[in-house]
C-alpha cells in the first residue's frame, strides 16, 4: 500500500487506503443508487478486497436487498456524518467498490471509456447526460439471470429525456431504507447543480442536483434524520447535511449561504416532476467537478460559488454539454 491512495468521510472519523486502481468502474443509474446517494447516479471504482485497508474508524453497515438479483448489497458509511464510503456484495465477494468521490483526490483514478461503464441508463432521471464513447447498458452489464447484455456506444452526448409525471400535490421522497420520509408542498424556486468538495464526498462523486424549497414547505413525515454540520470550503459558511442513521442516505442540505432547504433530487420518488431547464437551473463549483461529471449547456455556470464577497460572481454559459475536465 506504500503507493496507494487515501480517502475518507466528511468528518474524518473513517479513513481508508486503496492500492492503485487496475480494475473497472461504473456509473450506476439504478433507482436504488439514486436513493442511496441522492444523486442521479453512483460513481464507483472496483477493487479487490485485499487492495483496500481501513486506516481509522469503523463504518456502520446497512444491508440492502438488490431488486435485480435478490442478493444483499452492503453499504459501509460513517455513522457520524453519513458519508457512504464503499460497497461489498453477497453476489460478488471478490470485489469492493468505493464511492469514488470519497478519495482525497479522485483524479488519481481513471474515468476513461476504457474503465467506466454506464449501467441501468433506462432508470436514469430526465436531464441526465451520458458522455460519448462509453459502453452504455440499459440494465446491468452482468445480468443476474445469466443473459448476455450488449452495450451501445454513443458518438455524441446522450441527454436522457425521462417521462414527466402528471401527478399533482406534494413532492415526496425519502432515503433508501425508507426510515426517513419527507414531503415538499411547493415547487422548487431553483435547481442548483453543485460540484463542490462537500457535495462530492456527501454524494460519492456525482453532481448534486439540489432542489431549493422554502423551509416551511418541507416536512419530515416519518423517521428522524441525523445532522452533520461543517464549514464549507467555498466561503466558510456552515453547511448542514441531513441523513438517515440506518442506511446513511443523504436527504437535503441547509446552509448559512441560502435561506432554502436544498433537497437532493435523487431522493425524490418521482424526480422527473422536477426537470432541470435553462430557465430554472444554475451550476456552481464547476472547477471542482469530478473528471467524469458533465457540465450542462445553456445555464449559468460558476467556477466557484455564485456569490463572492456579497456580489454575484462571473458566470459562463456553454453552448454544448461537455465533460468537466474539458470545461476548465
KEKE-3310 file (N, C-alpha, C; in steps of 0.2 Angstrom, whole numbers, plus 5000, padded with zeros to 4 digits):
npx = (5004:5011:5011:4998:4982:4973:4958:4942:4928:4917:4919:4930:4932:4932:4944:4953:4963:4968:4975:4984:4973:4967:4956:4939:4926:4910:4896:4882:4865:4854:4838:4839:4853:4851:4843:4851:4862:4857:4860:4860:4866:4877:4894:4907:4922:4930:4938:4950:4946:4958:4966:4962:4962:4957:4961:4957:4944:4928:4916:4898:4886:4874:4863:4856:4844:4846:4835:4836:4844:4841:4850:4861:4867:4880:4881:4893:4896:4899:4894:4893:4894:4887:4893:4894:4905:4910:4906:4901:4897:4885:4884:4895:4909:4922:4925:4926:4919:4923:4915:4918:4920:4924:4938:4953:4959:4951:4955:4966:4961:4955:4944:4941:4933:4939:4938:4926:4909:4893:4878:4861:4855:4842:4835:4838:4836:4827:4836:4848:4865:4874:4890:4899:4906:4907:4904:4887:4873:4857:4852:4859:4877:4880:4869:4858:4851:4859:4859:4865:4871:4871:4882:4879:4887:4888:4890:4889:4885:4873:4857:4846:4829:4818:4802:4789:4780:4762:4757:4750:4751:4760:4778:4786:4798:4812:4824:4835:4832:4819:4816:4816:4806:4799:4790:4788:4779:4778:4784:4801:4811:4823:4835:4850:4865:4878:4895:4904:4917:4912:4899:4903:4910:4899:4889:4896:4902:4895:4887:4877:4861:4852:4837:4829:4819:4807:4809:4798:4790:4794:4793:4796:4789:4790:4801:4817:4829:4847:4859:4874:4886:4897:4910:4909:4920:4920:4918:4917:4905:4893:4887:4874:4871:4858:4854:4850:4851:4851:4853:4862:4858:4859:4849:4845:4851:4855:4860:4871:4872:4861:4843:4834:4829:4839:4835:4840:4839:4839:4833:4820:4804:4798:4807:4807:4796:4802:4811:4827:4830:4834:4829:4827:4838:4855:4873:4886:4903:4911:4924:4928:4923:4921:4931:4923:4911:4897:4896:4882:4875:4870:4865:4868:4885:4896:4913:4916:4908:4892:4890:4901:4910:4898:4894:4888:4896:4906:4898:4899:4892:4889:4889:4887:4885:4897:4912:4918:4931:4935:4930:4937)
npy = (4994:5006:5015:5018:5026:5038:5040:5046:5050:5064:5070:5065:5054:5041:5033:5027:5017:5013:5002:5007:5009:4996:4990:4990:5002:5010:5020:5020:5020:5016:5015:5012:5016:5030:5033:5030:5038:5051:5057:5058:5046:5033:5034:5023:5014:4998:4987:4974:4965:4964:4974:4985:4995:4999:5013:5021:5022:5014:5009:5010:4997:4994:4983:4981:4974:4969:4973:4967:4955:4949:4947:4953:4969:4978:4992:5003:5015:5031:5033:5045:5057:5052:5049:5039:5026:5014:4999:4982:4965:4952:4944:4946:4942:4944:4958:4975:4990:5006:5022:5034:5047:5049:5048:5057:5064:5062:5062:5053:5042:5032:5038:5035:5029:5017:5012:5015:5010:5013:5010:5003:5014:5015:5018:5031:5047:5061:5073:5068:5067:5057:5054:5054:5039:5029:5013:5008:5003:4997:4990:4980:4977:4964:4954:4947:4935:4928:4931:4938:4954:4968:4981:4999:5011:5028:5041:5054:5066:5059:5064:5061:5059:5056:5053:5064:5065:5066:5068:5077:5088:5087:5085:5070:5060:5051:5041:5027:5015:5018:5023:5037:5049:5062:5077:5090:5104:5113:5120:5119:5134:5135:5125:5119:5114:5107:5105:5105:5101:5097:5092:5082:5072:5069:5064:5055:5057:5060:5074:5086:5088:5100:5104:5118:5123:5133:5133:5131:5124:5111:5095:5083:5067:5054:5045:5051:5061:5062:5075:5083:5095:5107:5119:5126:5124:5134:5147:5147:5147:5138:5122:5111:5094:5083:5066:5048:5038:5024:5019:5028:5037:5052:5067:5081:5098:5111:5128:5142:5150:5151:5153:5143:5126:5113:5100:5084:5079:5066:5058:5060:5052:5053:5060:5065:5074:5086:5095:5099:5114:5127:5139:5137:5133:5132:5131:5127:5128:5122:5120:5112:5099:5082:5071:5064:5070:5079:5095:5105:5112:5129:5135:5146:5145:5143:5145:5144:5148:5156:5168:5180:5188:5195:5199:5195:5182:5180:5172:5158:5152:5138:5132:5119:5103:5096:5086:5089:5090:5096:5108:5117)
npz = (5000:5000:4989:4988:4988:4997:5006:5013:5025:5027:5040:5044:5053:5048:5039:5024:5014:4997:4985:4970:4956:4946:4940:4935:4933:4937:4932:4940:4936:4943:4952:4965:4968:4965:4976:4987:4986:4983:4972:4954:4949:4954:4957:4955:4959:4956:4967:4972:4988:4995:4991:4998:5013:5030:5038:5049:5061:5061:5049:5049:5044:5032:5026:5010:5000:4984:4970:4958:4958:4970:4980:4994:4996:5003:5012:5017:5029:5037:5053:5060:5051:5039:5027:5013:5010:5004:4995:4998:4992:4992:4981:4973:4980:4978:4975:4980:4981:4980:4984:4973:4974:4987:4989:4993:4982:4969:4955:4954:4949:4935:4923:4910:4895:4894:4906:4914:4914:4909:4917:4919:4912:4908:4919:4923:4928:4920:4911:4914:4908:4897:4893:4877:4869:4879:4885:4886:4895:4895:4906:4919:4916:4918:4919:4932:4929:4920:4907:4892:4891:4879:4875:4870:4861:4861:4849:4851:4865:4876:4880:4893:4892:4900:4907:4911:4925:4927:4940:4954:4968:4984:4983:4986:4995:5001:5010:5006:5013:5018:5031:5034:5028:5018:5013:5001:4999:4988:4973:4968:4969:4962:4954:4958:4952:4960:4962:4972:4984:4997:4993:4984:4992:5001:4992:4985:4973:4961:4952:4963:4962:4968:4974:4978:4991:5000:5018:5026:5019:5018:5025:5037:5037:5042:5053:5059:5054:5055:5059:5051:5052:5045:5041:5025:5010:5001:5006:5020:5026:5036:5033:5033:5033:5031:5035:5034:5048:5048:5035:5030:5020:5011:5012:5012:5012:5023:5024:5029:5018:5010:5011:5008:5009:5003:4994:4989:4973:4969:4979:4978:4975:4963:4953:4940:4940:4943:4932:4926:4918:4906:4911:4925:4931:4938:4939:4950:4957:4946:4943:4953:4949:4947:4936:4928:4928:4920:4912:4911:4897:4892:4904:4918:4923:4936:4942:4955:4970:4967:4972:4978:4991:4994:4981:4965:4956:4941:4928:4916:4901:4892:4876:4872:4879:4890:4896:4912:4914:4902:4902:4910)
capx = (5000:5015:5010:4991:4978:4969:4951:4938:4922:4917:4921:4937:4932:4934:4949:4954:4968:4967:4981:4982:4967:4968:4950:4934:4922:4904:4891:4876:4859:4848:4834:4842:4858:4849:4841:4857:4867:4854:4862:4857:4869:4883:4901:4911:4928:4931:4945:4950:4946:4965:4968:4958:4964:4954:4966:4954:4937:4924:4910:4892:4885:4867:4862:4851:4842:4845:4829:4838:4847:4839:4856:4862:4872:4882:4883:4898:4896:4901:4888:4894:4892:4883:4896:4895:4912:4911:4901:4903:4892:4884:4884:4902:4913:4929:4926:4925:4918:4922:4912:4925:4921:4927:4945:4955:4960:4948:4959:4971:4958:4954:4937:4940:4929:4942:4937:4920:4903:4887:4873:4855:4853:4835:4832:4841:4831:4827:4841:4855:4869:4879:4896:4900:4912:4907:4899:4881:4869:4850:4851:4866:4881:4881:4863:4858:4848:4864:4859:4871:4869:4875:4882:4878:4892:4885:4895:4888:4882:4866:4853:4841:4823:4813:4795:4787:4774:4757:4754:4750:4752:4767:4784:4788:4804:4815:4830:4835:4829:4813:4815:4815:4801:4798:4786:4789:4772:4778:4789:4807:4812:4829:4839:4857:4869:4884:4901:4909:4920:4907:4894:4907:4910:4892:4885:4900:4905:4891:4884:4872:4855:4849:4830:4828:4812:4806:4810:4792:4786:4797:4791:4798:4783:4791:4808:4820:4836:4853:4863:4881:4887:4904:4911:4911:4927:4919:4917:4917:4898:4891:4883:4871:4868:4853:4854:4847:4856:4850:4856:4867:4856:4858:4842:4845:4856:4853:4866:4870:4873:4855:4838:4830:4831:4841:4833:4843:4834:4839:4829:4813:4801:4797:4812:4805:4792:4806:4816:4831:4830:4838:4826:4826:4844:4862:4878:4892:4909:4912:4931:4929:4919:4924:4933:4918:4905:4896:4894:4876:4875:4864:4864:4874:4890:4901:4919:4916:4901:4888:4891:4908:4910:4892:4892:4887:4902:4905:4896:4899:4887:4892:4884:4887:4887:4904:4915:4920:4939:4936:4927:4941)
capy = (5000:5012:5019:5019:5032:5038:5044:5046:5053:5071:5072:5062:5048:5035:5034:5021:5017:5008:5002:5010:5006:4992:4987:4993:5006:5011:5025:5016:5025:5012:5019:5011:5021:5037:5034:5029:5043:5057:5060:5054:5040:5031:5034:5018:5010:4992:4985:4968:4967:4964:4981:4990:4995:5004:5017:5024:5021:5008:5011:5006:4994:4993:4978:4982:4968:4971:4971:4963:4949:4947:4947:4958:4974:4980:4999:5005:5023:5034:5035:5052:5062:5049:5048:5032:5025:5008:4993:4975:4962:4945:4941:4947:4943:4946:4965:4980:4996:5013:5028:5037:5054:5050:5049:5064:5066:5057:5062:5048:5036:5033:5039:5035:5024:5010:5009:5016:5008:5016:5004:5005:5020:5016:5021:5037:5053:5066:5078:5065:5067:5051:5056:5049:5034:5025:5007:5010:4997:4999:4987:4979:4974:4957:4952:4941:4929:4924:4933:4942:4961:4971:4988:5004:5017:5034:5045:5061:5066:5057:5068:5057:5064:5055:5054:5069:5063:5071:5069:5084:5088:5087:5081:5066:5056:5048:5038:5020:5010:5021:5025:5044:5051:5069:5080:5097:5106:5118:5118:5122:5140:5134:5119:5121:5108:5108:5101:5107:5096:5094:5088:5076:5067:5068:5060:5050:5059:5063:5081:5086:5092:5102:5107:5123:5124:5137:5128:5130:5119:5104:5092:5076:5064:5049:5045:5057:5062:5065:5080:5084:5102:5109:5125:5125:5126:5139:5153:5147:5146:5132:5118:5105:5088:5078:5059:5043:5034:5017:5017:5033:5040:5059:5069:5088:5102:5118:5132:5149:5154:5152:5153:5137:5119:5110:5093:5080:5077:5058:5055:5060:5046:5055:5066:5069:5080:5092:5094:5105:5118:5134:5145:5136:5129:5135:5126:5130:5125:5118:5119:5106:5094:5075:5071:5061:5074:5083:5102:5106:5118:5133:5138:5150:5141:5147:5141:5143:5150:5161:5174:5181:5194:5199:5201:5190:5181:5180:5166:5156:5148:5134:5131:5112:5099:5094:5084:5094:5091:5099:5115:5121)
capz = (5000:5000:4984:4987:4988:5003:5006:5019:5026:5028:5046:5045:5058:5045:5034:5021:5008:4992:4980:4963:4953:4940:4938:4931:4937:4934:4934:4940:4936:4945:4957:4972:4968:4966:4983:4991:4985:4982:4965:4948:4948:4959:4954:4959:4956:4959:4969:4976:4995:4998:4989:5002:5020:5034:5042:5055:5062:5059:5046:5050:5038:5030:5020:5005:4995:4977:4967:4952:4960:4977:4984:4998:4995:5010:5012:5023:5029:5043:5057:5062:5045:5034:5021:5011:5008:5000:4995:4997:4989:4993:4974:4971:4986:4976:4974:4985:4976:4983:4981:4970:4976:4994:4988:4994:4975:4964:4949:4953:4946:4928:4922:4903:4892:4895:4913:4916:4910:4911:4918:4921:4910:4907:4925:4924:4928:4915:4912:4915:4902:4896:4888:4871:4869:4884:4884:4889:4895:4898:4913:4921:4911:4920:4922:4937:4926:4916:4900:4889:4889:4874:4876:4865:4862:4858:4846:4854:4872:4876:4885:4894:4892:4905:4906:4916:4928:4928:4946:4957:4975:4986:4980:4991:4994:5007:5010:5003:5018:5019:5038:5034:5023:5018:5008:4999:4997:4983:4968:4969:4966:4958:4954:4959:4951:4964:4961:4977:4988:5002:4989:4981:4997:5003:4987:4982:4967:4955:4954:4967:4959:4974:4973:4983:4993:5006:5023:5029:5014:5018:5032:5038:5038:5046:5055:5061:5051:5059:5055:5052:5050:5045:5037:5018:5008:4997:5009:5027:5029:5039:5029:5037:5030:5035:5033:5038:5053:5047:5028:5028:5014:5012:5010:5010:5015:5025:5024:5030:5012:5007:5016:5007:5010:4997:4994:4984:4968:4968:4984:4976:4972:4956:4951:4934:4941:4943:4927:4925:4911:4906:4915:4932:4934:4938:4942:4954:4958:4941:4943:4957:4947:4946:4929:4924:4928:4914:4913:4907:4892:4892:4910:4921:4926:4940:4943:4962:4972:4963:4976:4981:4994:4993:4974:4960:4953:4934:4925:4909:4898:4887:4870:4871:4885:4890:4902:4917:4913:4896:4903:4914)
cpx = (5004:5014:5002:4988:4973:4962:4948:4932:4923:4920:4928:4937:4934:4938:4951:4960:4967:4974:4979:4977:4969:4962:4946:4930:4915:4901:4885:4870:4853:4844:4837:4848:4857:4847:4846:4861:4864:4856:4858:4860:4875:4889:4905:4916:4929:4938:4944:4950:4953:4968:4966:4961:4960:4960:4964:4947:4934:4917:4904:4890:4877:4867:4855:4850:4841:4839:4830:4840:4844:4844:4857:4868:4874:4885:4887:4898:4897:4895:4888:4891:4888:4886:4897:4902:4913:4906:4904:4897:4891:4885:4891:4907:4920:4930:4923:4925:4918:4918:4918:4926:4924:4934:4947:4956:4957:4952:4964:4968:4957:4947:4936:4935:4932:4940:4930:4914:4897:4881:4867:4852:4845:4831:4834:4836:4832:4832:4848:4859:4874:4884:4897:4906:4912:4902:4893:4876:4862:4849:4858:4870:4882:4874:4863:4855:4853:4863:4865:4868:4874:4876:4880:4883:4889:4891:4895:4885:4875:4862:4847:4835:4819:4806:4792:4780:4768:4754:4755:4751:4759:4772:4786:4794:4806:4821:4829:4831:4821:4811:4813:4811:4800:4793:4788:4782:4772:4783:4795:4808:4818:4831:4846:4861:4876:4889:4906:4912:4916:4902:4897:4907:4903:4888:4890:4903:4901:4888:4878:4867:4851:4842:4829:4821:4812:4806:4803:4788:4789:4796:4793:4791:4784:4799:4811:4827:4841:4855:4870:4882:4895:4904:4912:4917:4926:4918:4916:4910:4897:4886:4881:4868:4864:4853:4851:4852:4856:4854:4861:4864:4855:4852:4842:4850:4852:4860:4865:4871:4866:4849:4834:4833:4833:4840:4837:4838:4833:4835:4822:4810:4799:4801:4810:4800:4796:4812:4820:4830:4833:4835:4826:4833:4851:4866:4884:4898:4911:4920:4933:4926:4924:4926:4927:4911:4904:4894:4888:4877:4869:4862:4870:4879:4895:4907:4919:4909:4898:4889:4898:4908:4904:4890:4892:4894:4900:4903:4898:4893:4889:4887:4883:4888:4894:4906:4918:4928:4940:4933:4931:4946)
cpy = (5006:5017:5020:5026:5032:5042:5043:5050:5061:5074:5070:5056:5042:5037:5028:5023:5012:5008:5005:5006:5002:4989:4991:4998:5007:5018:5021:5021:5022:5016:5018:5016:5028:5038:5034:5035:5050:5060:5056:5048:5039:5031:5029:5015:5004:4990:4978:4969:4968:4971:4987:4989:5000:5007:5019:5023:5015:5010:5007:5003:4993:4988:4980:4976:4971:4969:4967:4956:4945:4946:4953:4963:4978:4987:5001:5012:5025:5036:5042:5057:5059:5048:5041:5031:5020:5003:4987:4971:4954:4941:4941:4948:4945:4953:4969:4987:5002:5018:5033:5044:5055:5049:5056:5067:5061:5057:5057:5042:5037:5033:5038:5029:5017:5007:5010:5014:5012:5011:5007:5012:5021:5018:5028:5043:5058:5071:5075:5065:5061:5054:5051:5045:5029:5019:5008:5004:4999:4996:4986:4976:4966:4955:4946:4935:4926:4926:4937:4949:4964:4978:4992:5009:5023:5038:5053:5060:5064:5061:5063:5061:5063:5057:5059:5066:5068:5072:5076:5083:5088:5083:5077:5062:5053:5044:5031:5015:5012:5023:5032:5046:5058:5071:5087:5099:5112:5116:5122:5129:5140:5127:5121:5114:5110:5103:5102:5100:5093:5089:5081:5071:5065:5063:5055:5051:5062:5070:5081:5091:5094:5106:5112:5124:5129:5132:5127:5125:5112:5101:5085:5072:5057:5048:5051:5057:5064:5070:5080:5091:5103:5115:5123:5127:5132:5146:5153:5147:5139:5128:5112:5100:5084:5072:5054:5039:5027:5015:5022:5037:5048:5062:5076:5091:5108:5122:5139:5153:5155:5151:5146:5131:5116:5103:5090:5077:5069:5055:5056:5054:5047:5061:5069:5074:5087:5091:5100:5108:5124:5139:5143:5133:5133:5130:5130:5125:5120:5116:5113:5100:5088:5075:5068:5065:5078:5090:5103:5113:5122:5137:5141:5145:5145:5142:5139:5144:5155:5168:5175:5188:5199:5201:5195:5189:5181:5173:5165:5152:5145:5132:5123:5109:5096:5090:5089:5095:5095:5107:5119:5126)
cpz = (5000:4995:4983:4988:4994:5002:5013:5019:5027:5035:5048:5050:5054:5039:5031:5016:5003:4988:4974:4959:4947:4937:4934:4936:4933:4936:4934:4941:4939:4950:4964:4973:4969:4973:4988:4991:4986:4976:4960:4947:4953:4955:4958:4955:4960:4961:4972:4983:4998:4996:4993:5010:5024:5038:5049:5055:5059:5056:5049:5044:5038:5025:5016:5001:4988:4973:4961:4953:4966:4982:4988:4995:5001:5009:5018:5023:5036:5047:5059:5057:5040:5028:5019:5008:5003:5000:4995:4995:4991:4986:4972:4977:4984:4974:4980:4981:4981:4980:4979:4973:4983:4994:4990:4987:4970:4957:4948:4950:4939:4927:4914:4901:4893:4902:4915:4911:4913:4911:4920:4918:4908:4913:4927:4924:4922:4916:4913:4908:4902:4891:4883:4872:4874:4883:4889:4889:4898:4905:4916:4916:4912:4924:4927:4934:4921:4909:4898:4888:4884:4875:4869:4866:4858:4855:4849:4861:4871:4882:4887:4895:4898:4904:4912:4918:4928:4935:4949:4964:4977:4983:4986:4990:5001:5005:5007:5007:5019:5026:5038:5027:5024:5013:5007:4996:4992:4978:4969:4966:4961:4959:4953:4958:4954:4963:4966:4981:4993:4998:4986:4986:5000:4999:4984:4976:4961:4957:4958:4964:4965:4971:4979:4985:4999:5012:5026:5025:5014:5025:5032:5040:5042:5047:5057:5059:5056:5055:5056:5049:5050:5040:5029:5016:5003:5000:5017:5030:5031:5034:5033:5033:5034:5031:5037:5042:5051:5040:5026:5022:5015:5009:5008:5014:5017:5025:5026:5024:5008:5012:5014:5009:5003:4996:4988:4979:4968:4974:4983:4973:4965:4954:4945:4934:4942:4938:4926:4918:4912:4910:4922:4935:4933:4941:4945:4955:4952:4941:4948:4955:4946:4938:4925:4924:4921:4916:4908:4903:4893:4898:4913:4925:4930:4942:4951:4964:4967:4966:4979:4984:4994:4986:4970:4956:4945:4932:4918:4907:4892:4882:4870:4878:4884:4896:4906:4915:4906:4896:4907:4910)
residu = (UNK:UNK:UNK:UNK:UNK:UNK:UNK:UNK:UNK:UNK:UNK:UNK:UNK:UNK:UNK:UNK:UNK:UNK:UNK:UNK:UNK:UNK:UNK:UNK:UNK:UNK:UNK:UNK:UNK:UNK:UNK:UNK:UNK:UNK:UNK:UNK:UNK:UNK:UNK:UNK:UNK:UNK:UNK:UNK:UNK:UNK:UNK:UNK:UNK:UNK:UNK:UNK:UNK:UNK:UNK:UNK:UNK:UNK:UNK:UNK:UNK:UNK:UNK:UNK:UNK:UNK:UNK:UNK:UNK:UNK:UNK:UNK:UNK:UNK:UNK:UNK:UNK:UNK:UNK:UNK:UNK:UNK:UNK:UNK:UNK:UNK:UNK:UNK:UNK:UNK:UNK:UNK:UNK:UNK:UNK:UNK:UNK:UNK:UNK:UNK:UNK:UNK:UNK:UNK:UNK:UNK:UNK:UNK:UNK:UNK:UNK:UNK:UNK:UNK:UNK:UNK:UNK:UNK:UNK:UNK:UNK:UNK:UNK:UNK:UNK:UNK:UNK:UNK:UNK:UNK:UNK:UNK:UNK:UNK:UNK:UNK:UNK:UNK:UNK:UNK:UNK:UNK:UNK:UNK:UNK:UNK:UNK:UNK:UNK:UNK:UNK:UNK:UNK:UNK:UNK:UNK:UNK:UNK:UNK:UNK:UNK:UNK:UNK:UNK:UNK:UNK:UNK:UNK:UNK:UNK:UNK:UNK:UNK:UNK:UNK:UNK:UNK:UNK:UNK:UNK:UNK:UNK:UNK:UNK:UNK:UNK:UNK:UNK:UNK:UNK:UNK:UNK:UNK:UNK:UNK:UNK:UNK:UNK:UNK:UNK:UNK:UNK:UNK:UNK:UNK:UNK:UNK:UNK:UNK:UNK:UNK:UNK:UNK:UNK:UNK:UNK:UNK:UNK:UNK:UNK:UNK:UNK:UNK:UNK:UNK:UNK:UNK:UNK:UNK:UNK:UNK:UNK:UNK:UNK:UNK:UNK:UNK:UNK:UNK:UNK:UNK:UNK:UNK:UNK:UNK:UNK:UNK:UNK:UNK:UNK:UNK:UNK:UNK:UNK:UNK:UNK:UNK:UNK:UNK:UNK:UNK:UNK:UNK:UNK:UNK:UNK:UNK:UNK:UNK:UNK:UNK:UNK:UNK:UNK:UNK:UNK:UNK:UNK:UNK:UNK:UNK:UNK:UNK:UNK:UNK:UNK:UNK:UNK:UNK:UNK:UNK:UNK:UNK:UNK:UNK:UNK:UNK:UNK:UNK:UNK:UNK:UNK:UNK:UNK:UNK:UNK:UNK:UNK:UNK:UNK:UNK:UNK:UNK:UNK:UNK:UNK:UNK:UNK:UNK:UNK:UNK:UNK:UNK:UNK:UNK:UNK:UNK:UNK)
# end
